[in-house]
């Protein structure tokens, strides 16, 4: 095998070293991926538990919406109320 940088052939020791380095880098990349996946799943489960707790609890009492007086049109009153 010829190395493109300096035009000389690589030795078997250099090839073995490159192979070991590539394997180590691949293993590190997989562990980074696994850590990211674990963090993602933990966060998803936490959010799911929060959502289920929210859905199980009764809805909080919300004040009744008041009707706007002296309003020109329903479109304006809906805009003001945020509907």
N, C-alpha and C positions, 0 to 999 in steps of 0.2 A: 504494500500500500504506500503510495507517495503522498507526502504531506504537501499541500498547496502553498504553504507559507514560504518554506525555504527550499523546496525541491528535493529534499532527501527522504528516503524511506524511513517509516517509523519502525522502531524495534518492537519485539514482542512484549518487552517490559512496558514500553510506552502505551501499547495497545491495551494491555491488562490494566494499567493505571487509569486510562481513560474510561475503560469499561466499569471499573469500580466507582469512579467519580460520577459517571452517568447514573449508576444504580443508586448511589447515595442521594443524588439530586432528585431522582424520581421518587424515592421513598419519602424525602422531605416534602415534596409537592403533595403526595398523597396524604401525609399527616396534616398538612395545612388545610387540605380539602375536607378531611374528616373533622377537624376542629370547627371549621365553618359550618358544616352540616349539623354538628351537634349543637352549636349555638343557635342555629336557625330553628331546629326542632324544639329546643327548650323554650325559646321565645314564642314560638307558635303555640305550644301547649299552655304557656302562661296566659297568653292573650285569649285562648279558647276558654280557659277556666274563668277568667274575668268576665268574658261575654256570657257564659252560662250562669254565673252568679248574678249578673245584672238582669238577665232575662227571668231568673227565678224569683227575684225580689219584686214586690209590688211597685207599680209605677208611682213616682212621687206626685203629690198633689200640686197641680199647676194652677195658678190663678186664672180665672175666667177672663177671656179677652173682652175688653171693653169696646163698645162701639164709639167710633170717632164722631163727635158732633160737628155740625157745620162744615161738613166735607163736601166738596164740589161733586166728585164722582166716585163710584166704587173702585175704579182703577187707581186713583190717587190714594184712597184709604188703604187699599191692599198693599200698595207700594210702601206706605208709611209703616204699616204693621209688619212688613217683611214677608208677605205671602207670595 
